[in-house]
């Protein structure tokens, strides 16, 4: 599966996750785990005994899973913490040994809050578990893309030939640009931003002061971009980094300094309009700091 096909499969899978509540989400989780773990056994409710607080487990390893898929995770955190505690208590009383416990949550790529994370770590410490934690949508996506291509297609859905779809844009870069364009300017957050020290790199790459200001402005929204990437699969972050590095590598053969900076902006922007270009510069600020684009200053060897 090439990158373009993988991007389409990810879009299809993400769409399924965003629409899946309750049993539909549990079915997706079960399908993935059945392929990913040979010893995984799903547990279905049966008569008046239910599932005994166990939605699936790997018996030989003592690893247990409980699934929770509310319609709106952000309105259900109190319920989730309560369910987490009561479900584990019920699980522990009826299944042993419990070595690891995972609460599988359809966060719909929004992440889980601090109270929930603290609650599950308290369970880990109290019962001396080897490990415990949350499996969220991004984790399920990461597991999905470790599977064989035919298994991925069975779960995400068969994708059409990307070359035959010319009227739609499925690029990772455009997804991120679209997200940044919708962000509000939060004045309260600006005071908390600590600008990275990249003056030496600016000079080394022959970038002007106006370009330096544009990169610094990009850093003010960088925490939103990092948060979005952390709530999504590794594939998204890796593909974005690789795409920006690809553009940089391509453009540096013919440009340098400010000309190179603007060549990257123009190549990455879907349209030559300020709102698109400003969003691209936010992305560039991330990879400028991590040295995925532009060159790192040479440092003298310490003797």
C-alpha positions, 0 to 999 in steps of 0.5 A: 500500500503506497502513501496515497492509498494509505491516506485514503484508507486512513480517511475512511477509517477515521470517518467510521470512528467518528460515526461509531458509538456503542456497539459499532465502535466495539465491533471495529475494535474487535475486528482489529484485535482479532487480526492483530493478536492471535490470542485475542478473544472477544466476550459478548454479553450472554443472558443475565450474566452479561460479559462480566465486565470483560469486552475482550482479553488475551488469556495467555497474557492476562490482558483485559479490555473494556470498551466505552464509546459515548456519543460525546466524550467531552460531556461524558468524562465524569461518567467515564471515570465512574465506569472505569472504576466500577468496571475494573472492580467487577472485572477483577472480582470475576477474572484472574489473573489480571496483569494488564488492563486497557480502557478502550475509548472512542475519544474521536481523536480528541484525547482523554482528560487528566482526571481519567488518566489519573484514575487509571494510573491509580488502578494500576498502582493499587492492584500492582498491574504490569500496565494499564492505560487508555486505547484511543482512536489514534491507538486503534489506527496505529494498530490497524496500519500494522496489519496486512493490506487486505486486513486493513481494507476489510476494516477501513473499506475497499478504496477506489484507485486514487489515480481515478479520483481527480476531483477530490484532494486527500493530501495530509498536508491539506488536512493540516492546513484546513485545521490550522485555518479554523483556529481562533487567535487566543490572546491569552495563550500568546503570553505563555509561548516561549519562542525557540532560540533559532537566531543562529539557524536563521543567519546560517540559512541566510534568512532575512529579519521579516522571514524570521518574524513570520516563523516566530508568528508561526510558533504562537499556534504551534501548540495547537498543531502539536496537540492535533498531531498527538491526538491522531495516528503516527502516520499523520505526523510522519507523513506531514514531516516527510512531505515538508522535507520532500518539498524542502529537498526539491526546492533547495536545488534551485533556491536559497535564503528567502527565495527558498523560504517562499518557494516552500510556502508557495509549493505547500499552499493549495492557493496563493492566498494569505490564509493558506500561506499563513497556515503553511508557515505554522507548519514550517515553524515546527519543522524549521525548529526540528531541522527537517527543513533548512540546514542546521548550523555547523558546530565546531568539534569540542576538543 
